[in-house]
Amino acid sequence: MSNRIAFLGCGSMNEAILGGLLAAGTDPSDVVATVRRAERAAELAERHHVMTIAGAEEPDNNKLATKGASVVILGVKPVGIADLAREISPSLAKNTIVMSVAAAVSIAQLEAALPAGQPVIRTMPNTPAKLGRGVVSVSPGTNCTPEQLQLAKDILAAAGTVVEIPEEQVDALSAISGSGPAYVFYLAEAMAAAGVELGLDPELSLMISRETVAGAGFMLAEPGADPTALRIAVTSPNGTTERAIAAFNDGGIPAIIADGARAAAARAAEITQQLA
């Protein structure tokens, strides 16, 4: 079998993985992507110099991309994953690895739509994968060998940090890393609004809030960084930051964040049931 990697559907997540792969040295001639619109196909071809096929809703196009591929990455919306898996089944080699980046689609649902014995891996990336700074989980299916799982990890490492978890933990991970970037953006929004309330110019307040959150993220990205230690280092006894943290705690911020994460995990489970 060739080294071909097929991206069926190339939205933001699949393009992030694709871009990371190419940056890591993958030969563009080993990559093919299917998309719905000709304009999007031309855009991807120009940007990444890979083979693109427009009209991804056409089964023959997806089969063409899949044929001879060692890895197929399904990147369409969750509601279309099972139908796509059934469409490409005749073109899959026995040992072709099928990965899904779709939220809420279970391994059982994938395996039921694919030929018996097909190696399946469920993944959950997040949006910082676009910058190669994402978190991507992998959960192997029933027929995935350790070697196949390692190949998937090597491919996904181009998008950021790869963690292996049992499938029953995917909803919890999604509630933290999947939805988590939005929590951080929400915090930046709230900081900017607070600055305006304190009298800062709106554009200035937005800029300093954005740069402060981004800068703190870089500090957290340092090897061995611990958020508790970093917070304590900034929080002088009886100082301004200590007063702010005390107000956050009095307002129940930690409990509110936990409630939000539980709500996100519960919603992910609901969607999985709906797709079933």
Secondary structure, 3 states (H helix, E strand, C coil): CCCCEEEECCCHHHHHHHHHHHHCCCCHHHEEEEECCHHHHHHHHHHHCCEEEECCCCHHHHHHHHCCCCEEEECCCHHHHHHHHHHHHHHCCCCCEEEECCCCCCHHHHHHHCCCCCCEEEEECCHHHHHCCEEEEEEECCCCCHHHHHHHHHHHHHHEEEEECCHHHHHHHHHHHHCHHHHHHHHHHHHHHHHHHCCCCHHHHHHHHHHHHHHHHHHHCCCCCCHHHHHHHHCCCCCHHHHHHHHHHHCCHHHHHHHHHHHHHHHHHHHHHHHC
